[in-house]
Amino acid sequence: MLPSVESWLSASWDDYRRRFWPLMAVLAVGGLVTAFFVFLPLAPAGLAAFLGLGSPWLIWGAASAFALLAGLWFSTWAQAAAMLAAATDSGADKALREGWRLTPAFAWVLSLVLLAVCGGFAVLILPGMILSVLLFFAPFYQLGGEEKGLGAVELSFARVRPQFGAVAGRLATLALLVWVPSFIPYVGWLLSPLWAPFGIVAAARLAADLRALAPEPARPSLGPAIAALSLVFVVTSFSIAYFAARGAAAMYAAYASGEMALPAPDASTSQSLISLLRGQGSDEDVQRSLTYVIALSSAAGKAP
């Protein structure tokens, strides 16, 4: 069985105190480097647009694409390095270097987990929540060198499934513990960044406990299931985007054609509304104003 919740949290606290400064250094360096490369293209893009060296759409489109790709790559590296610093006593320098080397493999296993979980949420919320727990530790096992890609996903599934209730309860407890400091008045925003990394350390400790409990579990073949869930997620995302775009186009066309314009009040109705706003309206003013409001509601309901 897994260690008790008290033992797990106590061991996680010892790990957190021991690894606090290397972990904070990794988080700081990763965040600063990511921010630098995200904002790096803004200055040359602004200068090029000011000098008229090309189409503004092309200039800012290229700058945005660079910023997006740089943000994805360096944030993934920072996340991998932070997980290594939280799971081992290797120190900040080694975690950053090792995280950089493992970034492509880490990005792949993380993508598999996210595609499967998002596909589960697209099917129904409950499957997504269950898959979130079952596949949660795949990145830890990939970074630990046990497996790569799909193998790490299957390893997490195999180790968590027999202990699903205990693991889900621990992850819920951990989320609550990490979340609580943000509610402390005045100083919560200062404490949260210092306390939140405890969640990574405790998750790494839980991954190690599961590894010790089942070093070589019988693993299922999850390739077809993950492929199907990925397809569901992609199709759902494109469908939502397509119908949202069609709806926006229909709304714009209706607005441009005047179909969405609401009828203006006539002179007598306007006078009745003004009288009511001044508190001087008669029963006839109330009736006329009410009729106009109902007409507005009907017109808005018929708008495309």
ZIFENTA-V621212 format. One record per run of one state. SS is the DSSP state (H for helix, E for strand, L for the rest). FROM is the first residue (numbers start at 1). TO is the last residue. If there is no record, write none. Layout:
((SS/FROM/TO) (SS/FROM/TO))
//
This chain:
((L/1/4) (H/5/51) (L/52/55) (H/56/87) (L/88/91) (H/92/123) (L/124/124) (H/125/134) (L/135/137) (H/138/143) (L/144/149) (H/150/161) (L/162/163) (H/164/183) (L/184/187) (H/188/213) (L/214/222) (H/223/257) (L/258/266) (H/267/277) (L/278/282) (H/283/302) (L/303/304))
//
